[in-house]
Amino acid sequence: MNTLRPSLPSDAEAVVDLWRRAVDATHHFLSVDDRRAIDAEVAGFLPQAPLLLAVDADDRPQGFMLLDGSHMEALFIDPDVHGRGIGRQLVEHALARHHPLTTDVNAQNPQALGFYLRMGFIETGRSDLDSQGRPYPLIHLRLGD
């Protein structure tokens, strides 16, 4: 089990690197131009965001979550440690504090959708565009009532 803690300014480089590797492993559907634009946005945003990190015994980030109230804006896990329960640990932590918990997942990311469905999330709707108006459909999900 990893330790959960708030992110610190000193985590910025490791968190952005983790995000990039996670996206490279799971977001093959992004166009090259959109991937560049999103990368620039995220690299500017993540270091200041109030993230919850899952860190290993050496305090290295293995995954992170960003919550906005009861909405999970982001959940990214280092692809080298997929399948080790880190995503589950972060979701369960959030669910213990926020009921119900909601999130959106790219419809073109079957690995992430499968994770959320295994966690017990249910589909509540769909959007043709992502939150930035890009042509990447989203599936809206909710866990708990």
N, C-alpha and C positions, 0 to 999 in steps of 0.2 A: 504494500500500500504506500502510495506516495504521500508526501506532506503537502497540504494545501496552504497557500499563503498569498497575501496581496502582492502584486508586482511592485517593484522598486525601480527608480530611474536606472540603476545599474543593470537591470534585466533587459533593457531596450534592445540591444543588439541581438541577444540570444532569442528573444521573442520574435523579432522580425525575421530572423533566419529560420526559426521553427515554422512560422507562418508560410514562408516561401517554399520550404521543403514539403509541407503538408499540401499546399495548393498544387505544386508540381506533381505530387503523387496522386491527386484525386480530381483535379479540375481540368482535365484534358480538353474539355469542351470550349474553353475560353479561346477567343481569337488572340493572336499575338499582340495586336494593338490594344485590345481590352486588358489583357494580362499586364502589359506595361503600365497602362493608366491606373489600374487597380493597385498595382505594386506601389506606384508613387503615392497614391492616396493612403494606403495602409502604412507605408513606411513613415509618413508624416503623422499619422493618427495614433498608431499602436503605442509608441513610447509614452504618450501622455494619458492613455486610456486606463481606467481603473480595472485592471484584469485580476482574475483569480488564477494563480498558477498552481499546477501540480509539479512539484520538484522532486528529484531523486535524492538519494542519501548525500550526494555531493552538492546539493542545492542547485542543480541544473534543471531548467524548465523542460518538462516532458510533454506538457500540454497547457492550454489556457482556455478560459471562458470569459466572456464579457456579457454582463447582465445589464439590462435597462429595466429596473423594476422586476417584474416576473417574466420579461421577454429575454430569451437568450439570443443576443445579437451575434455571438460568435462562439464556436467551440472548435478548437484545432488541436490535434494531437500529433506529436512527432511521428512520422511514418515508420521510424525504426522501432517504435514501441507500440504500434497498433496491436490490438487484441489482448492487451495486458490489464484491462479494466480501468484505465485512466479516464477515458470518456465517461464511463459509468460512474466513477467516483465523483467527477465534477458535476454530472447531472443530478445525482442523488443528493449532493451537498446543496445544490440550488433548489431542488424540489422540497427539501426539508425546511427551507426558508420562504419559498414562494409557491403558492398553490392557487390556481393551476400554473404550470410552467408552459410557455409558448415558445416556438421558434419557427424559422423558415429554413427550408433546405432547397438547394438547386435540384430541380427535377432531373437534370442531366448528371447527377452525382449519386448513382445507385448504391454505392458503398455507404455513404452518409445516411441516405434514406433508410437502408436496411438496418443500420445501427439504431436510428430513432424508433423504427417500428418494433425492433426487438426490445427496446427500453419500455415500450408500451404507449408511445405517442400515437395519437390518432389524427388523421387528416381532417382539417376543418375548412379547407378551401385551397384555391390555386390563383396564381397571378401569371399573366403572360410575360411580364417584365420583372427584372430584379428591382431592388429598392433605389437604384440609381437610374432606372429607365432603360437599362440595357436588355437586349433580347434573350435573357436567360430565365426561363420560367421558374417560378418558386412554388413549392408546396408548403402550405401553412399547417403547422402541427400544434397539438396541445397534449399535455400529460397531466393527469389528475383533475379532480373537480371539487 
